[in-house]
Amino acid sequence: MSEAKIRVLVAKPGLDGHDRGALVVAKALRDAGMEVIYTGLRQTPQQIVATAIQEDVDAVGLSSLSGAHMHLFPEVVRLLNEQGAGDILVVGGGVIPDEDIPQLKEAGVAEVFTPGSSLSVMADYIREQVQSKRG
């Protein structure tokens, strides 16, 4: 019996209107054998969490270029926890200053990938974390 595919939700929270990077990441994760659901632009944290739960994903990848990551990423984590879905891995990416990364991790974002991050490293990280949680 083959192991279930890892399901990843790629989401663009907030008013950010640029999704090229998120689409590149989504394609890379798909090419790495994961099932990827893309929410599209301008999603609220509530919409992202509802979709993550409805789609029964293993991980949520949040992308932000707008500078609102310090509010939006922790809000997604908070809502997942509130809905009993705190076991869903949350990673972030985009234009995120290095000094914000420790605070995001303290808020429950497992990892943050900044511009220039390797797509294979992202896929490997998600795979390792999800497989570890699955046991």
C-alpha positions in Angstrom: 0.0 0.0 0.0 1.5 3.4 -1.0 1.6 6.2 1.5 -1.0 8.9 1.1 0.2 11.9 -0.8 1.1 15.0 1.3 -1.6 17.6 0.8 -0.5 21.3 0.8 -2.6 24.4 0.7 -0.7 27.3 -0.9 -2.4 30.6 0.1 -2.0 34.3 -0.5 -3.4 36.1 2.6 -4.3 39.8 2.6 -4.3 42.3 -0.2 -1.1 41.2 -1.9 -1.8 41.0 -5.6 1.3 39.2 -6.7 1.3 35.5 -6.9 4.1 34.5 -9.3 6.3 33.2 -6.4 3.4 31.2 -4.9 2.6 29.6 -8.2 6.3 28.6 -8.7 6.3 27.1 -5.2 3.0 25.3 -5.9 4.3 23.8 -9.1 7.6 22.7 -7.4 5.6 21.0 -4.6 3.4 19.3 -7.1 6.5 18.2 -9.1 7.9 16.8 -5.8 4.9 14.5 -5.6 2.6 16.5 -3.3 -1.0 17.3 -3.9 -1.4 21.1 -4.0 -4.4 23.2 -3.5 -4.0 26.9 -4.4 -6.5 29.4 -2.9 -5.9 32.3 -5.2 -5.3 35.9 -4.3 -6.6 38.1 -1.5 -7.7 35.4 1.0 -8.6 36.2 4.6 -7.0 34.1 7.3 -10.6 32.7 8.0 -10.9 31.6 4.4 -7.5 30.0 4.4 -8.2 28.1 7.6 -11.7 27.0 6.4 -10.2 25.7 3.2 -7.3 23.9 5.0 -9.8 22.1 7.2 -12.2 21.3 4.4 -9.4 20.0 2.2 -7.8 18.0 5.1 -4.4 19.3 4.3 -1.1 18.3 6.0 0.5 21.7 5.5 -0.3 25.4 4.7 2.2 27.5 2.8 1.5 31.2 3.2 3.0 33.7 0.8 3.2 37.4 1.4 4.9 40.3 -0.4 2.8 43.1 1.1 4.5 43.4 4.5 1.4 42.2 6.4 3.0 38.8 7.3 3.4 39.8 11.0 -0.4 40.0 11.4 -1.6 37.5 8.8 0.7 34.5 9.4 0.1 34.3 13.2 -3.6 34.8 12.7 -3.7 31.7 10.4 -1.9 29.7 13.1 -4.2 31.1 15.8 -7.3 30.2 13.9 -6.0 26.7 13.1 -5.4 26.1 16.8 -8.8 27.5 17.7 -10.5 25.2 15.2 -8.7 22.1 16.6 -6.4 21.9 13.5 -3.1 23.0 15.2 -1.5 19.8 13.9 -1.4 21.3 10.4 2.1 22.5 9.5 2.3 26.2 8.7 5.2 27.6 6.7 5.7 31.0 5.3 7.5 32.7 2.5 7.9 35.9 0.5 9.6 39.2 1.2 10.1 38.8 4.9 12.8 40.7 6.8 15.2 38.5 8.7 14.4 40.3 11.9 10.7 39.2 11.7 11.5 35.5 11.3 12.1 34.7 15.0 8.7 36.3 16.0 6.9 34.4 13.3 8.4 31.1 14.5 7.4 32.0 18.1 3.9 32.6 16.8 3.8 29.0 15.4 5.1 29.4 11.8 7.3 26.3 11.5 9.7 27.7 8.9 10.1 30.8 6.8 11.5 30.7 3.2 12.8 34.0 1.8 13.5 34.9 -1.8 16.2 32.7 -3.2 15.3 29.7 -1.0 15.7 26.4 -2.8 12.5 24.8 -4.0 13.8 21.4 -3.3 14.7 22.4 0.3 11.2 23.7 0.8 9.7 20.4 -0.5 12.1 18.3 1.6 11.3 20.3 4.7 7.5 19.9 4.3 7.9 16.2 3.5 10.2 15.5 6.6 7.9 17.4 8.9 4.7 15.8 7.7 6.2 12.3 7.7 7.4 12.9 11.2 3.9 13.9 12.3 2.4 10.9 10.6 4.8 8.6 12.4 
